[in-house]
Amino acid sequence: MLHRPWFQALAATAFVVGAATSAQAADSAHAALADPDGKSVGSVTLTQTPNGVLISAELMNMQPGWHAFHIHQTGKCTPDFKAAGGHFNPDGHTHGIKSEGGMHAGDLPNVYVPESGMLKFDAFATAVTLEDGKPNSLFDEDGSAIMMHDGPDDYTSDPAGAAGNRIACGVIESGM
């Protein structure tokens, strides 16, 4: 089977469960991604839609190969990205798109970075919202972050998919 980033992002709509949106939701948010040395490796734009949050990413200077891409529970990236905590999981589900017990609201499809180290892709998360104060808001009391790992998520191992080290992190901030 061919693995295409656009296919995986599209496939996320079939696997992500639930929805939390509102007419009063913030229109957009962004995250500037940096590696552990603080070097910029891309940016992510999040856009509220009537059906969830569209996540558009532009990556550069990334190591080639498959990588896990998640929303993490805390809006902090220092020190060594562990301050971001685990996957965004306000409903207390088990981890993994393939999990029978649901999945974390922050679980997203893996992405494949080509040899160039550059990649643009979209993902879709229907179990989160940008609206402050609503269930599953990425703007809860401690915020949220976008995280890339050095390996792919296996979509089943709880709590984090055996995805390896955290190689890029960005705090999600409202507006553009």
PyMOL commands that set and color helices and strands:
alter all, ss='L'
color gray80, all
select helices_A, chain A and resi 5-15+82-84
alter helices_A, ss='H'
color red, helices_A
select strands_A, chain A and resi 28-34+40-49+52-59+65-67+69-72+111-113+119-125+145-149+166-171+173-174
alter strands_A, ss='S'
color yellow, strands_A
deselect
rebuild
show_as cartoon
